[in-house]
Amino acid sequence: MDYCLGDSDGAVTIHTGVPDVDVDGDGSPDGVGLDFDGDGRIDDVLADFDGDGLAERMVLDVDDDGRAESYYSDDGSGTWAVRVDRSGQVRWFGLDGMEQTGGPLVDFDADGAADDRLVDVDGDGLADRVLAGELAYVDTDGDGQWDMKLADTDGDGRADSVS
């Protein structure tokens, strides 16, 4: 797994590590343990939940029970800027790019009805899917941006087109 970290002087270094920590609890290592926050303990993890070989989650201060103090996601620019909370509410980004919290039923398509379902597939607190009537939106890389829109135009429950 590759991950990129910057120094205080602006220099950036790409690191490669073999996953040795199971962050998502599925029994397979998906993260590399390190001391990101400089507290002298190897209790922070950079994790690759989507299996593309690049870290997209930062987990800080993991205790012996596997619980972490805080979670961050790469915002798509290589910056750990999107804070993830584990409060039970799902964070999500509307089509206008504005971050919101709520769910699992919300008014994603702005039709006045809170009947669109948010789905957090990887359990990081950020919605990865939205089911909105005959449309579904998918965040394929976990950055909070909707990368694909699927449409079920004949109502059979299967996608007929993607954009």
N, C-alpha and C positions, 0 to 999 in steps of 0.2 A: 504494500500500500504506500502511495506517495502522499506527502503533505508538505506544505510550504509555510515557513515561519519567517517573520521579519525581525531584525534587531532594532534597537533604539536608534542606531545611526542610519537606518534606512536600508541597510543591506538585507537581501532576501536569500534564503537558502532552501533548496528543495531537499527533503529527506526521504529516505525509503526505509520502511520498517515492516517486519513480519507481524501481523496481528497476533496478539497474545492475551487479549482481554475480551470477554463476552459482554458487550454493553447492552444488547437488546434482549438477553436472556434466552436465546434460542438454542444454546449449547455449542455454538460455533464462534470462535474468536472473530471479532469484527473491528477491533480497535488496538491501537498501540499505546501502551502506558508511558507517560513521561511526566516531567515536572514543568508544566506550562506556566503556572502562576508564581513560580519561584519561591515556594514555601519550604523547599528542601525535601519534599516527599513525592514519590512516584505515585500520585493518586489522581492524576488527570489523564484523560484519554482523548485521542483523536480517532474517530471511527468512520468506517465506510459501510453505511447501511444498504446502499443500492448496488454494491458489488462491482463498481466500475474501476476500482483500484485507486481512487482518490478520496481523501478524507473530506466529508461534508458535515461532520458533527464534532463539536468540542464539548467534552464533559469534564467539569471541574469538581475536584474534591470528592471522589468516590470513596465511601466508607467500606468497612468489611462486609456489610450486607448488600453491597452493590448499589446503594442509593447515592445519588450525587447532589451536591449543593446547587449547581446550576448547569444549564445546557445552552449551547449556542449552535447556530447553523450558519454555514457560509451563505452570504446573501447573493452569491453569483459573481461577485467581484474578487473573490479570494479573501474577503474580510469576514471575521467571525462577528458579524454585526446583528444577527437576528437572534434575540434571546428567546429561548423556549422555556415555558414553565410546565410543570407537571401537576397543575391544580385540578385537572379534570375537564376544564374548558378547553376547547380547541381553538388555537389561533388560526386565522386564515386571512388571505388577501383577496379583496374584492376585485372585480374586473377593472376598477379604477386604480388598482395598486395600493389602496389604503388598507392597513392592517387592522383587523378587528378580532374580537374574542367572543365566543358564544357556542351555540350548538348543543347537540348535533344537528338540530333543525334550525335553519336560518333562511332569510330572504335573500339569497345569493343573486338571483336574476332580477331583483328589484321590481317584482310584479305585485308587491303588497302582501304576499302570503309567505309565512315562514314555513315553507314546505320543501325546501331544498336540503338534502342531507349531506353533511360534511363527513368525510371518512379520513381517519389518521391511520394509514396502513402500517407505518413503521414505528408508531407509538412515541414519537418525539414531541407531541403536542401541537404540531403544525399540520393542518389539513393537506393531504396529498391528493384527494379526490373530492369532487362535488357532483352529486347526482341532482340535476335540475330538470325535471320533466323528461323530455325526450333527448336532453343533452347531458353529457358528462364532461367535466373538465379534469385534466390530469396534470399534476406537477411531477414530471418524470425524474427530476434530479434533486428534489428536496430543497430547492432554493426559495420557495414561496411564490414563484412565477408559474402561471398556468401555461404549460408547454403544448398541450394537445386538447382539442375539443372533439368529442365523439358525438355522433348523432344517430339515434334510432328512429328513422323516419317512417318505418312500417309498423312500429309498436310491438315487435316480437321479442323485445328484451335484449337484442343483440345489435351492436353498432353496425350501421350501414355505410358510414362515411367518417373520415377523420380529417381534421385540419389543424 
